[in-house]
Amino acid sequence: MNRTRSILLLALAAAFWPVGRWYVVRMTDGSDEPWGIAALAVAMVMPFRTHRSSEPLRCTTSIVAVLGIYLVTFPWLPPLVKGCLMMTAFALALPGGAGAPGIRGLLLLSLPVMASAQFFAGFPLRVIAAKGAAALLHLGGCEVSASGAVLLWQGDPILVDAPCSGIRMLWVGMAMFCIGAARAGLRWRPFLAGFAVAVAVIVAANSVRCALVFVEEAGIAEVPEGWHTGVGLAVFACTGCLLLAFAGRLGTTRYRYLHVHEASST
């Protein structure tokens, strides 16, 4: 790592130390899932494995702007927003180039967002999962309807509860896509388009999981012991692998397009 970058990272660590302290406390006090530590570790290591750490800084103006916003608004911003500014500044200071959007996505996902996401997005995701599962079951010949986050089967209500909202699956899926995007060197345009597709795929996969679990809960069919856990793990793993492959495919398509475009221009 070159000396300028080292000094900058140390200076940012000093400037953001109150936010860093909040981050450590939230990750260790049991109020949130500590999964972000894994995303942070990958995001901090990957740039130095995929880019030359001696490359010159290219985003000094952006770093100064982010730091200025942080200093001016510090007394009023909530900790999570300050955390977003901190991770943005560190992302700009790390070796950039191709794959930077994926790294920045991982840094943002490393924040303690699980509890807040469950509070604000948990119920809407449960409603979407219930409606998606009802549609899938209806296609399979089951007369199932959805009312809010409840599935109705032969007059019996079966609740899509908080763990079935898919928040964890959404976080892991987005992290897997960001890792794949960083490895594939996706720029912002394909990254954002792919990220939107990835979120849709994850939400759809959670509906599939809810539909398969419903088969057991409603007693529609005999299923093996451990069906609930097995289905969750299988859908979880398949979705993650699919998103990694999807990000890699986007990178391959992008490089192929650039190669053809450069060849035709010459």
Backbone bond lengths (Angstrom), bond angles and torsions (degrees), N, CA, C in turn:
res aa  C-N    CA-C-N  psi(-1)  N-CA   C-N-CA  omega(-1)  CA-C   N-CA-C  phi
1 M - - - 1.455 - - 1.527 108.53 -
2 N 1.355 116.93 131.74 1.454 117.62 -178.45 1.532 110.94 -72.24
3 R 1.334 114.32 162.14 1.467 120.02 -172.16 1.521 111.98 -64.49
4 T 1.345 116.79 -40.14 1.468 120.15 -179.01 1.516 111.42 -61.28
5 R 1.328 115.71 -44.25 1.464 119.11 -179.74 1.521 111.07 -65.87
6 S 1.326 116.67 -39.60 1.466 119.97 179.03 1.523 111.19 -61.66
7 I 1.333 116.15 -45.27 1.470 120.29 179.60 1.527 110.44 -62.93
8 L 1.333 116.30 -41.95 1.465 119.97 -179.72 1.520 111.33 -62.83
9 L 1.333 117.65 -44.71 1.462 120.81 -179.83 1.526 111.29 -63.49
10 L 1.325 116.67 -39.06 1.472 120.01 177.15 1.531 110.95 -66.19
11 A 1.335 116.19 -39.97 1.462 119.85 178.67 1.527 110.98 -64.79
12 L 1.327 116.99 -40.47 1.465 120.10 177.77 1.523 111.05 -65.76
13 A 1.334 116.31 -39.41 1.462 119.54 177.44 1.524 111.14 -61.17
14 A 1.333 116.88 -38.92 1.466 120.16 178.13 1.525 111.44 -69.02
15 A 1.341 116.91 -41.49 1.461 120.72 -178.20 1.529 111.36 -66.62
16 F 1.326 116.02 -35.72 1.472 120.20 -175.14 1.529 112.11 -100.37
17 W 1.342 118.41 17.25 1.453 118.41 -174.97 1.528 113.79 -60.01
18 P 1.358 121.35 -34.35 1.477 118.52 176.87 1.532 111.76 -63.44
19 V 1.333 116.51 -37.06 1.469 120.10 178.86 1.521 109.61 -71.31
20 G 1.333 116.27 -39.33 1.462 119.34 177.27 1.519 111.87 -61.32
21 R 1.321 116.40 -38.83 1.466 120.53 177.89 1.523 110.03 -64.56
22 W 1.335 117.12 -44.09 1.471 121.15 176.68 1.524 110.37 -59.41
23 Y 1.329 116.53 -41.10 1.465 121.52 -179.30 1.526 110.54 -60.37
24 V 1.325 116.69 -47.19 1.467 120.84 -178.28 1.526 110.14 -63.89
25 V 1.340 116.74 -42.81 1.467 120.20 -179.61 1.520 110.97 -62.51
26 R 1.336 117.49 -46.80 1.467 120.82 -179.28 1.523 112.35 -63.29
27 M 1.321 116.36 -32.59 1.461 119.93 -179.11 1.527 112.81 -77.90
28 T 1.304 117.65 -17.08 1.467 120.54 -173.88 1.521 114.47 -117.90
29 D 1.341 118.62 -6.55 1.473 119.23 -176.04 1.522 113.20 -93.47
30 G 1.324 117.84 2.02 1.458 121.23 177.82 1.507 114.94 82.51
31 S 1.333 118.63 1.30 1.467 120.75 -179.06 1.522 112.50 -82.50
32 D 1.329 117.22 -12.18 1.455 120.69 -179.63 1.519 109.50 -146.82
33 E 1.339 115.19 164.06 1.455 120.19 177.88 1.535 109.32 -71.21
34 P 1.345 117.81 136.27 1.471 119.79 -179.45 1.520 113.58 -86.68
35 W 1.343 118.15 17.68 1.457 120.81 -176.75 1.525 112.16 -62.77
36 G 1.331 116.76 -26.49 1.453 119.93 -176.97 1.513 113.68 -59.83
37 I 1.341 116.94 -23.44 1.464 120.12 179.77 1.521 110.12 -62.25
38 A 1.338 116.80 -38.96 1.463 120.38 178.80 1.527 110.78 -65.32
39 A 1.339 116.63 -43.20 1.464 120.09 178.16 1.518 111.06 -63.11
40 L 1.338 116.42 -39.44 1.468 120.72 179.24 1.521 110.78 -63.55
41 A 1.337 116.70 -43.28 1.464 120.46 -179.17 1.519 111.08 -62.39
42 V 1.333 116.99 -44.45 1.467 120.45 179.23 1.520 110.60 -64.58
43 A 1.332 116.25 -42.65 1.468 120.39 -177.75 1.521 112.08 -65.95
44 M 1.326 117.87 -31.67 1.456 120.37 -179.29 1.521 112.41 -81.00
45 V 1.334 117.13 -28.44 1.466 120.78 -177.30 1.520 111.99 -88.26
46 M 1.322 116.98 -40.38 1.457 120.60 -172.42 1.526 114.90 -57.91
47 P 1.343 120.87 -41.93 1.472 118.93 -179.07 1.517 113.50 -58.60
48 F 1.328 116.93 -34.74 1.463 120.25 -177.79 1.525 111.93 -80.42
49 R 1.343 116.54 -15.42 1.462 120.01 175.14 1.521 112.03 -89.02
50 T 1.335 116.58 -27.07 1.459 120.21 -175.38 1.522 113.28 -105.65
51 H 1.338 118.50 -12.00 1.459 122.20 -179.29 1.523 109.83 -135.11
52 R 1.290 116.31 158.82 1.457 120.60 176.48 1.527 109.25 -74.65
53 S 1.317 116.02 123.87 1.462 119.39 -178.75 1.522 111.92 -69.01
54 S 1.353 117.66 -15.23 1.459 120.91 -179.26 1.522 113.14 -88.96
55 E 1.346 117.01 -0.09 1.454 118.59 -178.79 1.525 110.35 -64.71
56 P 1.337 118.44 148.12 1.466 120.76 -175.60 1.519 112.51 -69.08
57 L 1.322 115.67 154.62 1.463 121.00 175.53 1.523 109.91 -69.15
58 R 1.320 116.50 137.97 1.462 120.33 -178.39 1.528 112.20 -119.91
59 C 1.318 117.98 -6.91 1.470 120.42 -171.22 1.524 111.85 -123.60
60 T 1.315 118.12 32.85 1.463 119.94 -176.49 1.524 112.23 -61.60
61 T 1.341 117.13 -39.18 1.464 119.91 179.26 1.520 111.10 -63.29
62 S 1.337 116.50 -42.48 1.467 120.54 179.05 1.521 111.12 -65.25
63 I 1.339 116.83 -39.33 1.468 120.23 179.01 1.522 110.42 -62.76
64 V 1.334 116.32 -44.80 1.471 120.65 178.74 1.527 110.30 -61.85
65 A 1.332 117.22 -39.46 1.467 120.49 179.57 1.527 111.26 -64.43
66 V 1.345 116.79 -45.16 1.464 120.57 178.91 1.520 110.55 -63.18
67 L 1.330 116.63 -43.38 1.460 120.58 179.52 1.533 111.16 -64.06
68 G 1.344 116.53 -38.23 1.458 119.89 177.61 1.514 112.03 -64.06
69 I 1.340 117.55 -44.07 1.468 121.20 177.54 1.528 110.12 -60.07
70 Y 1.313 115.60 -42.10 1.471 120.52 -179.57 1.529 111.16 -62.36
71 L 1.319 116.98 -46.22 1.467 120.58 -177.24 1.524 112.12 -67.46
72 V 1.344 116.80 -39.26 1.460 120.54 -177.38 1.528 111.50 -71.85
73 T 1.331 116.38 -38.22 1.477 120.54 -173.94 1.521 113.36 -98.79
74 F 1.322 117.89 4.53 1.471 121.40 -174.25 1.533 113.56 -51.83
75 P 1.346 120.14 -44.37 1.471 118.77 -176.06 1.525 114.37 -66.54
76 W 1.330 118.29 -19.33 1.465 120.09 -171.70 1.527 114.47 -111.29
77 L 1.307 118.10 -24.93 1.458 119.56 -174.89 1.527 111.58 -74.34
78 P 1.345 118.20 142.37 1.465 120.25 174.11 1.529 110.02 -69.28
79 P 1.328 117.25 157.53 1.464 120.28 -175.66 1.524 114.54 -56.67
80 L 1.339 117.35 -37.55 1.457 119.49 -177.19 1.527 111.45 -65.39
81 V 1.330 117.00 -37.35 1.469 120.49 177.60 1.530 109.84 -68.92
82 K 1.328 116.89 -39.77 1.459 119.97 175.30 1.530 110.10 -61.04
83 G 1.325 115.62 -37.32 1.454 119.57 177.41 1.513 111.78 -63.15
84 C 1.338 116.92 -38.86 1.470 120.56 177.13 1.529 110.73 -62.11
85 L 1.335 116.53 -41.67 1.469 120.23 177.36 1.527 110.90 -64.24
86 M 1.319 116.69 -41.31 1.463 120.23 179.13 1.523 111.18 -61.37
87 M 1.328 116.95 -48.14 1.454 120.07 -178.43 1.527 111.59 -67.00
88 T 1.326 117.14 -34.06 1.463 120.50 176.62 1.521 110.72 -63.87
89 A 1.335 116.60 -43.46 1.464 120.47 179.26 1.524 111.34 -63.16
90 F 1.332 116.79 -44.14 1.461 119.82 179.24 1.540 111.05 -65.71
91 A 1.332 116.63 -37.71 1.461 119.92 178.75 1.525 111.06 -62.53
92 L 1.323 116.28 -39.49 1.463 120.25 179.30 1.530 111.66 -69.72
93 A 1.328 116.74 -27.76 1.462 120.05 -178.02 1.520 113.17 -84.33
94 L 1.340 117.64 -20.78 1.459 120.57 179.12 1.522 110.47 -74.05
95 P 1.341 117.85 160.52 1.463 119.42 175.31 1.513 110.52 -53.57
96 G 1.317 117.20 126.68 1.469 121.09 -172.48 1.504 113.05 -103.79
97 G 1.328 114.75 -132.49 1.455 120.49 -177.31 1.503 111.04 82.00
98 A 1.326 115.38 -151.96 1.465 121.07 -178.53 1.523 109.45 -60.18
99 G 1.311 116.07 136.35 1.455 121.18 179.99 1.503 114.26 93.83
100 A 1.342 118.34 -5.52 1.464 120.58 -178.60 1.532 112.97 -57.93
101 P 1.337 120.54 -41.41 1.467 119.03 178.49 1.527 113.07 -58.50
102 G 1.314 117.75 -39.97 1.458 120.49 178.33 1.508 112.27 -63.87
103 I 1.343 116.54 -40.71 1.464 120.85 178.37 1.520 110.47 -64.61
104 R 1.327 116.45 -43.56 1.468 119.51 179.83 1.529 111.33 -65.40
105 G 1.316 115.92 -36.49 1.458 118.97 175.85 1.519 111.95 -62.22
106 L 1.338 117.26 -42.16 1.463 120.70 178.04 1.522 111.64 -63.81
107 L 1.326 116.66 -40.13 1.463 119.66 179.59 1.528 111.19 -63.74
108 L 1.319 116.84 -40.48 1.464 119.46 177.86 1.529 111.12 -68.04
109 L 1.324 116.56 -37.45 1.465 119.89 177.92 1.524 112.13 -69.71
110 S 1.333 116.84 -19.50 1.463 119.35 179.47 1.521 112.52 -73.72
111 L 1.322 117.30 -13.46 1.463 120.28 177.85 1.532 110.46 -68.28
112 P 1.327 118.45 153.96 1.468 121.28 179.09 1.527 111.40 -74.19
113 V 1.316 115.76 81.01 1.460 121.32 -173.73 1.527 113.47 -108.21
114 M 1.324 118.49 -7.57 1.459 120.49 -172.24 1.530 112.60 -62.30
115 A 1.327 116.80 -45.89 1.465 119.65 -179.00 1.523 111.12 -64.84
116 S 1.331 116.89 -43.02 1.465 120.27 178.92 1.526 110.73 -65.47
117 A 1.334 116.36 -40.38 1.466 119.49 179.32 1.521 111.01 -64.42
118 Q 1.326 116.57 -39.71 1.462 119.61 178.22 1.521 111.30 -64.83
119 F 1.324 116.65 -37.51 1.467 120.71 -178.81 1.528 111.32 -69.27
120 F 1.338 116.93 -45.72 1.459 120.13 -174.00 1.535 113.06 -88.51
121 A 1.325 117.53 -36.06 1.468 120.14 -173.60 1.516 113.37 -110.50
122 G 1.332 117.36 -7.05 1.454 119.81 -175.88 1.521 113.43 -58.83
123 F 1.335 116.80 -52.33 1.467 118.96 -177.46 1.532 112.70 -65.99
124 P 1.353 119.54 -46.70 1.467 117.92 176.64 1.525 113.02 -56.49
125 L 1.321 117.71 -38.74 1.464 120.26 178.72 1.529 111.21 -68.75
126 R 1.318 117.19 -34.00 1.468 119.92 175.91 1.525 111.28 -65.71
127 V 1.335 116.07 -39.19 1.470 119.98 177.18 1.531 110.40 -64.10
128 I 1.327 116.60 -44.43 1.470 120.44 178.95 1.525 110.19 -62.74
129 A 1.339 116.74 -42.38 1.460 120.28 179.29 1.520 111.23 -62.56
130 A 1.345 116.54 -41.37 1.464 120.25 179.73 1.525 111.44 -64.39
131 K 1.313 117.53 -45.01 1.469 120.48 -179.39 1.527 110.68 -67.22
132 G 1.339 116.81 -40.09 1.461 119.31 178.00 1.515 111.81 -65.35
133 A 1.348 116.74 -43.18 1.460 120.41 178.70 1.524 111.08 -63.53
134 A 1.342 116.68 -40.98 1.470 119.91 178.70 1.523 111.05 -61.50
135 A 1.329 116.72 -41.43 1.463 120.24 179.11 1.525 110.95 -63.93
136 L 1.316 117.44 -42.71 1.465 121.20 179.78 1.525 111.20 -66.03
137 L 1.321 116.64 -42.88 1.465 120.38 179.28 1.525 111.17 -66.45
138 H 1.335 115.59 -35.92 1.464 119.36 177.43 1.529 110.43 -63.41
139 L 1.326 116.43 -39.70 1.470 119.89 176.59 1.520 111.19 -63.45
140 G 1.341 116.01 -29.92 1.462 120.07 178.31 1.512 113.89 -83.20
141 G 1.330 117.51 4.75 1.450 120.88 176.44 1.516 115.09 94.49
142 C 1.340 118.50 7.95 1.461 121.77 178.90 1.526 109.70 -97.79
143 E 1.304 117.08 128.41 1.459 121.60 179.96 1.530 109.52 -81.48
144 V 1.294 114.82 78.51 1.455 121.95 -178.41 1.520 108.84 -114.57
145 S 1.308 116.72 136.95 1.462 121.28 176.74 1.526 109.32 -124.23
146 A 1.312 115.58 160.88 1.461 121.01 -178.97 1.519 109.62 -118.58
147 S 1.337 115.51 134.67 1.455 122.09 174.35 1.520 107.30 -129.91
148 G 1.327 115.96 102.40 1.454 119.29 -173.22 1.514 110.02 64.68
149 A 1.335 116.29 -125.43 1.458 120.96 179.14 1.526 111.53 -100.26
150 V 1.345 116.63 24.20 1.461 121.91 -178.29 1.524 109.47 -119.27
151 L 1.336 115.88 134.12 1.455 122.24 173.45 1.525 108.75 -99.11
152 L 1.333 116.22 131.96 1.463 121.80 -177.29 1.525 109.33 -108.35
153 W 1.339 114.91 124.21 1.468 120.65 -177.99 1.529 108.38 -136.53
154 Q 1.327 116.26 112.43 1.454 122.97 179.87 1.531 111.39 52.92
155 G 1.323 114.71 41.04 1.455 120.54 177.38 1.507 115.13 84.10
156 D 1.318 117.94 -6.42 1.461 121.34 -179.57 1.529 110.17 -98.46
157 P 1.329 117.50 128.73 1.468 120.27 177.01 1.531 110.89 -86.53
158 I 1.309 116.29 134.71 1.464 121.95 175.86 1.522 107.05 -125.53
159 L 1.331 116.07 117.06 1.459 121.90 -172.94 1.529 111.24 -81.20
160 V 1.326 115.02 135.92 1.462 121.09 167.32 1.531 105.54 -86.15
161 D 1.334 116.76 102.10 1.462 120.16 -171.12 1.526 111.76 -83.83
162 A 1.329 115.11 -179.86 1.468 120.96 -174.57 1.525 113.95 -57.46
163 P 1.354 119.90 -44.00 1.460 118.34 179.03 1.526 113.27 -61.61
164 C 1.341 116.81 -22.77 1.465 120.07 -179.91 1.531 112.70 -89.31
165 S 1.335 116.89 7.07 1.470 119.10 178.32 1.523 111.70 -67.92
166 G 1.336 116.36 -24.27 1.458 119.91 178.71 1.518 114.06 87.08
167 I 1.343 117.86 14.70 1.460 120.37 179.95 1.524 110.61 -61.27
168 R 1.322 117.02 -44.98 1.463 119.87 179.82 1.520 111.28 -64.61
169 M 1.324 116.10 -43.37 1.462 119.53 177.79 1.526 110.93 -62.20
170 L 1.328 116.56 -38.82 1.458 120.75 179.12 1.524 110.30 -63.37
171 W 1.337 116.71 -44.36 1.472 120.16 -179.74 1.524 110.78 -63.17
172 V 1.329 116.09 -48.87 1.471 119.78 -178.17 1.523 110.47 -64.21
173 G 1.327 117.11 -41.60 1.461 119.98 179.52 1.515 112.52 -62.55
174 M 1.330 116.95 -42.88 1.457 120.21 178.19 1.529 110.81 -65.45
175 A 1.353 116.49 -38.79 1.459 119.60 177.90 1.521 110.94 -64.60
176 M 1.325 117.72 -41.65 1.466 120.92 178.61 1.520 111.00 -63.58
177 F 1.329 116.41 -40.86 1.465 118.55 178.13 1.523 110.53 -64.81
178 C 1.327 117.81 -40.94 1.466 120.54 179.80 1.525 111.05 -64.05
179 I 1.330 117.29 -39.07 1.466 120.17 176.68 1.521 110.30 -63.12
180 G 1.339 115.94 -46.77 1.460 119.25 177.82 1.518 112.23 -62.18
181 A 1.333 116.70 -38.45 1.465 120.49 179.74 1.519 111.43 -66.29
182 A 1.342 116.72 -39.49 1.457 119.98 178.04 1.526 111.33 -66.09
183 R 1.323 116.01 -41.81 1.467 119.59 178.88 1.520 111.70 -66.07
184 A 1.338 116.46 -35.78 1.463 120.55 -178.60 1.521 112.71 -82.69
185 G 1.340 117.42 -9.14 1.456 120.68 179.29 1.513 114.20 72.25
186 L 1.337 117.14 35.20 1.466 120.12 -178.62 1.524 111.13 -68.33
187 R 1.318 115.82 136.47 1.457 121.87 172.12 1.522 108.98 -85.02
188 W 1.358 115.89 -177.76 1.458 119.21 -170.70 1.522 113.86 -63.82
189 R 1.336 118.18 -44.50 1.463 118.80 -174.75 1.534 112.31 -62.95
190 P 1.339 119.55 -54.04 1.466 117.96 177.65 1.525 112.66 -65.77
191 F 1.341 116.66 -30.12 1.462 118.53 179.24 1.524 110.90 -64.66
192 L 1.332 117.33 -48.39 1.466 120.19 -178.04 1.528 111.61 -65.31
193 A 1.347 116.33 -41.04 1.465 119.28 177.83 1.523 110.33 -63.84
194 G 1.327 116.57 -44.42 1.460 120.20 179.20 1.510 112.51 -66.86
195 F 1.333 116.90 -35.27 1.461 120.83 179.99 1.526 110.46 -63.74
196 A 1.343 116.57 -41.95 1.471 120.27 177.93 1.531 110.56 -61.65
197 V 1.332 116.22 -42.67 1.471 120.08 177.60 1.524 110.25 -63.96
198 A 1.337 116.55 -40.75 1.461 120.48 -179.31 1.526 111.59 -61.29
199 V 1.327 117.13 -43.59 1.469 120.26 178.67 1.530 110.30 -61.10
200 A 1.334 117.00 -43.51 1.469 120.60 178.94 1.529 110.77 -61.93
201 V 1.334 117.18 -40.98 1.466 121.32 179.32 1.528 110.42 -63.85
202 I 1.326 117.17 -42.62 1.468 120.84 -179.17 1.523 110.84 -64.23
203 V 1.334 117.15 -44.17 1.462 120.82 179.59 1.531 110.27 -63.35
204 A 1.336 116.80 -41.41 1.464 120.27 177.87 1.524 110.99 -64.99
205 A 1.338 117.00 -40.26 1.465 120.74 179.21 1.524 110.94 -63.06
206 N 1.331 117.02 -36.22 1.462 119.40 178.23 1.527 111.25 -67.19
207 S 1.325 117.35 -33.88 1.468 120.12 175.14 1.526 110.69 -64.89
208 V 1.333 116.23 -39.58 1.471 120.07 176.33 1.524 110.06 -61.50
209 R 1.319 116.53 -44.64 1.469 120.45 178.89 1.524 111.20 -60.75
210 C 1.336 117.23 -44.32 1.465 120.82 179.73 1.522 111.04 -62.76
211 A 1.326 116.85 -39.37 1.459 120.45 179.61 1.530 110.86 -64.56
212 L 1.323 116.81 -42.44 1.465 120.11 -179.68 1.522 111.36 -68.83
213 V 1.335 117.30 -38.46 1.458 120.53 177.51 1.525 110.87 -67.61
214 F 1.335 116.69 -35.46 1.462 121.54 179.79 1.525 111.03 -59.96
215 V 1.324 116.53 -35.37 1.470 120.54 179.36 1.525 110.26 -55.89
216 E 1.325 116.78 -39.95 1.468 120.81 178.19 1.524 111.29 -74.61
217 E 1.345 116.62 -47.22 1.460 120.41 -175.33 1.529 112.15 -62.40
218 A 1.333 116.63 -36.82 1.466 120.52 -178.68 1.522 112.65 -86.32
219 G 1.326 117.30 -7.51 1.458 120.08 -178.85 1.517 113.24 68.77
220 I 1.324 116.79 28.05 1.461 120.54 -178.87 1.528 111.00 -68.18
221 A 1.319 117.09 -35.44 1.459 120.93 -178.25 1.518 109.08 -147.36
222 E 1.340 115.56 157.49 1.447 121.12 175.44 1.528 109.19 -75.52
223 V 1.308 116.30 128.73 1.465 120.58 -179.43 1.520 108.91 -127.33
224 P 1.325 117.11 157.02 1.474 119.62 -179.75 1.526 111.68 -64.97
225 E 1.322 115.44 159.00 1.455 120.70 176.51 1.534 109.18 -64.86
226 G 1.309 116.08 140.42 1.457 120.70 -177.79 1.514 113.29 80.47
227 W 1.341 116.21 17.26 1.467 121.21 -178.38 1.526 111.62 -58.41
228 H 1.327 116.52 -45.08 1.466 121.28 -176.41 1.532 111.22 -57.85
229 T 1.325 115.95 -51.38 1.466 120.54 -179.52 1.521 111.44 -67.78
230 G 1.324 115.99 -42.33 1.464 120.11 -178.62 1.512 112.96 -63.10
231 V 1.328 116.12 -42.38 1.467 120.02 178.57 1.530 110.19 -63.50
232 G 1.331 116.25 -44.03 1.455 119.51 179.86 1.515 112.05 -59.79
233 L 1.326 116.80 -46.66 1.460 120.67 -179.90 1.522 111.81 -64.93
234 A 1.331 116.73 -41.54 1.461 120.09 -178.27 1.523 111.78 -64.69
235 V 1.331 116.54 -46.89 1.472 119.89 179.38 1.528 109.82 -65.43
236 F 1.331 116.28 -39.70 1.459 122.49 177.99 1.532 110.81 -56.95
237 A 1.340 115.39 -51.49 1.467 120.82 -176.70 1.523 111.48 -67.04
238 C 1.319 116.73 -44.42 1.470 120.24 -178.96 1.526 111.24 -62.55
239 T 1.318 116.53 -41.06 1.466 120.03 -179.86 1.518 110.98 -65.01
240 G 1.340 116.91 -44.44 1.456 120.33 179.52 1.524 112.17 -61.42
241 C 1.325 116.65 -45.90 1.476 120.17 178.79 1.521 111.08 -63.97
242 L 1.321 116.88 -39.51 1.463 120.79 179.20 1.518 111.25 -62.36
243 L 1.328 116.81 -40.95 1.464 120.22 -178.66 1.527 111.73 -71.02
244 L 1.330 117.03 -36.21 1.463 119.80 174.65 1.528 110.69 -61.60
245 A 1.341 115.59 -46.03 1.468 119.73 179.28 1.527 111.43 -65.71
246 F 1.319 116.30 -37.71 1.468 120.75 179.78 1.524 110.92 -63.02
247 A 1.337 116.53 -44.48 1.462 119.97 178.48 1.521 110.99 -63.14
248 G 1.328 116.66 -41.74 1.456 119.90 177.41 1.511 112.17 -63.35
249 R 1.324 116.02 -37.97 1.468 120.17 178.15 1.518 110.96 -65.37
250 L 1.318 117.25 -39.79 1.466 120.41 177.01 1.528 110.76 -60.73
251 G 1.331 116.04 -40.40 1.455 119.62 178.39 1.511 112.18 -65.68
252 T 1.336 117.40 -41.58 1.460 121.17 178.51 1.515 111.13 -63.50
253 T 1.332 116.56 -42.99 1.461 120.86 179.21 1.515 111.18 -63.06
254 R 1.339 115.46 -40.51 1.462 119.39 -178.94 1.522 110.72 -64.14
255 Y 1.337 117.24 -46.29 1.460 119.78 -178.88 1.526 111.30 -66.55
256 R 1.335 116.74 -35.96 1.454 119.73 178.06 1.527 110.32 -64.91
257 Y 1.343 115.85 -40.94 1.462 120.15 178.91 1.529 110.52 -63.13
258 L 1.355 115.86 -45.43 1.458 119.23 179.96 1.523 111.27 -62.44
259 H 1.326 116.99 -38.50 1.460 120.62 -178.92 1.530 110.37 -65.53
260 V 1.336 115.42 -45.68 1.467 119.70 179.67 1.522 110.42 -65.36
261 H 1.337 116.47 -40.72 1.465 120.44 -178.49 1.534 110.51 -65.40
262 E 1.331 116.31 -43.30 1.463 119.13 179.58 1.522 111.35 -66.54
263 A 1.345 117.00 -37.74 1.449 120.39 179.50 1.521 111.51 -66.24
264 S 1.342 116.04 -40.36 1.481 119.23 -178.82 1.521 111.44 -70.88
265 S 1.351 116.56 -29.77 1.473 118.76 -179.42 1.523 112.44 -75.13
266 T 1.337 115.56 -21.37 1.450 118.65 178.58 1.529 111.16 -90.12
